[in-house]
């Protein structure tokens, strides 16, 4: 009888611990120190790629945003090679970069954007990839 009571207590404790850890895991979210949002978008028209990257930091916190855009093409081995690269620096809490590359050959492309978002001398680095586009 005592074994059954102890087993029931242990099962109850295990159930409570599992439920509470599940709730805690759901409450955890990724938080960027200086970046509110960022995006990397690639569109293709004919043989021209249009690359748009933007980031928004926090007003009175974020001081500068450096955006590095790299247009990449998928190789025959499945890796990605650089086609073009551009760097844009915006002072303040908003950053925006738009560039294009024409006369592209057939293949699959994506835009890799690296955001370096500053608050004074401190910064964080975020990388975003666009969806792929095929010519």
One Martini backbone bead per residue (centre of mass of N, CA, C, O) as a GRO file, in nm:
protein
  135
    1UNK     BB    1   0.059   0.062  -0.022
    2UNK     BB    2   0.303   0.257   0.008
    3UNK     BB    3   0.405   0.219  -0.286
    4UNK     BB    4   0.154   0.345  -0.423
    5UNK     BB    5   0.178   0.626  -0.297
    6UNK     BB    6   0.462   0.690  -0.389
    7UNK     BB    7   0.407   0.653  -0.691
    8UNK     BB    8   0.190   0.876  -0.710
    9UNK     BB    9   0.371   1.109  -0.617
   10UNK     BB   10   0.589   1.082  -0.833
   11UNK     BB   11   0.399   1.119  -1.078
   12UNK     BB   12   0.304   1.401  -1.000
   13UNK     BB   13   0.577   1.539  -1.002
   14UNK     BB   14   0.651   1.474  -1.294
   15UNK     BB   15   0.408   1.616  -1.423
   16UNK     BB   16   0.467   1.901  -1.314
   17UNK     BB   17   0.750   1.934  -1.433
   18UNK     BB   18   0.672   1.894  -1.731
   19UNK     BB   19   0.466   2.123  -1.753
   20UNK     BB   20   0.650   2.359  -1.658
   21UNK     BB   21   0.870   2.322  -1.881
   22UNK     BB   22   0.683   2.373  -2.120
   23UNK     BB   23   0.600   2.660  -2.050
   24UNK     BB   24   0.885   2.782  -2.041
   25UNK     BB   25   0.963   2.716  -2.337
   26UNK     BB   26   0.732   2.896  -2.464
   27UNK     BB   27   0.838   3.179  -2.332
   28UNK     BB   28   1.078   3.159  -2.502
   29UNK     BB   29   1.270   3.408  -2.682
   30UNK     BB   30   1.405   3.582  -2.927
   31UNK     BB   31   1.650   3.848  -2.865
   32UNK     BB   32   1.734   4.153  -2.980
   33UNK     BB   33   1.915   4.422  -2.886
   34UNK     BB   34   1.901   4.630  -3.175
   35UNK     BB   35   1.670   4.454  -3.325
   36UNK     BB   36   1.346   4.436  -3.456
   37UNK     BB   37   1.398   4.411  -3.782
   38UNK     BB   38   1.445   4.190  -4.079
   39UNK     BB   39   1.527   4.173  -4.444
   40UNK     BB   40   1.537   3.945  -4.744
   41UNK     BB   41   1.496   4.032  -5.096
   42UNK     BB   42   1.413   3.848  -5.399
   43UNK     BB   43   1.390   3.948  -5.742
   44UNK     BB   44   1.278   3.852  -6.079
   45UNK     BB   45   1.350   3.996  -6.414
   46UNK     BB   46   1.438   3.788  -6.613
   47UNK     BB   47   1.796   3.873  -6.581
   48UNK     BB   48   1.708   4.036  -6.314
   49UNK     BB   49   1.817   4.130  -5.997
   50UNK     BB   50   1.640   4.220  -5.695
   51UNK     BB   51   1.767   4.385  -5.399
   52UNK     BB   52   1.625   4.373  -5.061
   53UNK     BB   53   1.718   4.548  -4.755
   54UNK     BB   54   1.599   4.554  -4.407
   55UNK     BB   55   1.618   4.759  -4.100
   56UNK     BB   56   1.509   4.774  -3.751
   57UNK     BB   57   1.542   4.935  -3.471
   58UNK     BB   58   1.588   5.138  -3.185
   59UNK     BB   59   1.489   5.405  -3.060
   60UNK     BB   60   1.755   5.544  -2.881
   61UNK     BB   61   1.972   5.296  -2.961
   62UNK     BB   62   2.015   5.283  -3.250
   63UNK     BB   63   2.290   5.418  -3.469
   64UNK     BB   64   2.369   5.176  -3.680
   65UNK     BB   65   2.362   5.031  -4.025
   66UNK     BB   66   2.508   4.745  -4.176
   67UNK     BB   67   2.480   4.636  -4.520
   68UNK     BB   68   2.529   4.306  -4.662
   69UNK     BB   69   2.512   4.211  -4.995
   70UNK     BB   70   2.466   3.873  -5.142
   71UNK     BB   71   2.477   3.736  -5.445
   72UNK     BB   72   2.372   3.400  -5.517
   73UNK     BB   73   2.482   3.086  -5.665
   74UNK     BB   74   2.412   2.776  -5.754
   75UNK     BB   75   2.583   2.495  -5.769
   76UNK     BB   76   2.642   2.171  -5.877
   77UNK     BB   77   2.711   2.092  -5.556
   78UNK     BB   78   2.513   2.301  -5.370
   79UNK     BB   79   2.649   2.549  -5.343
   80UNK     BB   80   2.758   2.896  -5.289
   81UNK     BB   81   2.812   3.173  -5.503
   82UNK     BB   82   2.945   3.472  -5.585
   83UNK     BB   83   2.829   3.752  -5.778
   84UNK     BB   84   2.753   3.990  -5.566
   85UNK     BB   85   2.847   4.302  -5.380
   86UNK     BB   86   2.708   4.508  -5.108
   87UNK     BB   87   2.741   4.827  -4.925
   88UNK     BB   88   2.551   4.972  -4.647
   89UNK     BB   89   2.521   5.288  -4.463
   90UNK     BB   90   2.319   5.372  -4.174
   91UNK     BB   91   2.205   5.631  -3.988
   92UNK     BB   92   2.044   5.500  -3.722
   93UNK     BB   93   1.739   5.285  -3.698
   94UNK     BB   94   1.754   5.270  -4.023
   95UNK     BB   95   1.778   5.025  -4.295
   96UNK     BB   96   1.866   5.046  -4.658
   97UNK     BB   97   1.883   4.819  -4.950
   98UNK     BB   98   1.936   4.860  -5.313
   99UNK     BB   99   1.988   4.619  -5.578
  100UNK     BB  100   2.133   4.521  -5.903
  101UNK     BB  101   2.145   4.244  -6.152
  102UNK     BB  102   2.243   4.180  -6.473
  103UNK     BB  103   2.283   3.926  -6.695
  104UNK     BB  104   2.191   3.651  -6.607
  105UNK     BB  105   2.218   3.331  -6.569
  106UNK     BB  106   2.122   3.034  -6.546
  107UNK     BB  107   1.952   2.966  -6.231
  108UNK     BB  108   2.006   2.974  -5.877
  109UNK     BB  109   1.899   3.222  -5.638
  110UNK     BB  110   2.025   3.440  -5.367
  111UNK     BB  111   1.997   3.642  -5.068
  112UNK     BB  112   2.252   3.767  -4.866
  113UNK     BB  113   2.218   3.915  -4.536
  114UNK     BB  114   2.420   4.140  -4.343
  115UNK     BB  115   2.370   4.263  -4.015
  116UNK     BB  116   2.506   4.558  -3.856
  117UNK     BB  117   2.407   4.651  -3.528
  118UNK     BB  118   2.417   4.957  -3.355
  119UNK     BB  119   2.524   5.076  -3.013
  120UNK     BB  120   2.752   5.246  -3.067
  121UNK     BB  121   3.011   5.013  -3.006
  122UNK     BB  122   2.791   4.820  -3.017
  123UNK     BB  123   2.697   4.488  -3.157
  124UNK     BB  124   2.509   4.304  -3.404
  125UNK     BB  125   2.466   3.993  -3.592
  126UNK     BB  126   2.271   3.935  -3.890
  127UNK     BB  127   2.123   3.665  -4.088
  128UNK     BB  128   1.971   3.667  -4.418
  129UNK     BB  129   1.751   3.483  -4.638
  130UNK     BB  130   1.620   3.433  -4.919
  131UNK     BB  131   1.449   3.322  -5.146
  132UNK     BB  132   1.448   3.138  -5.420
  133UNK     BB  133   1.556   3.189  -5.768
  134UNK     BB  134   1.471   3.112  -6.112
  135UNK     BB  135   1.611   3.133  -6.458
   0.00000   0.00000   0.00000
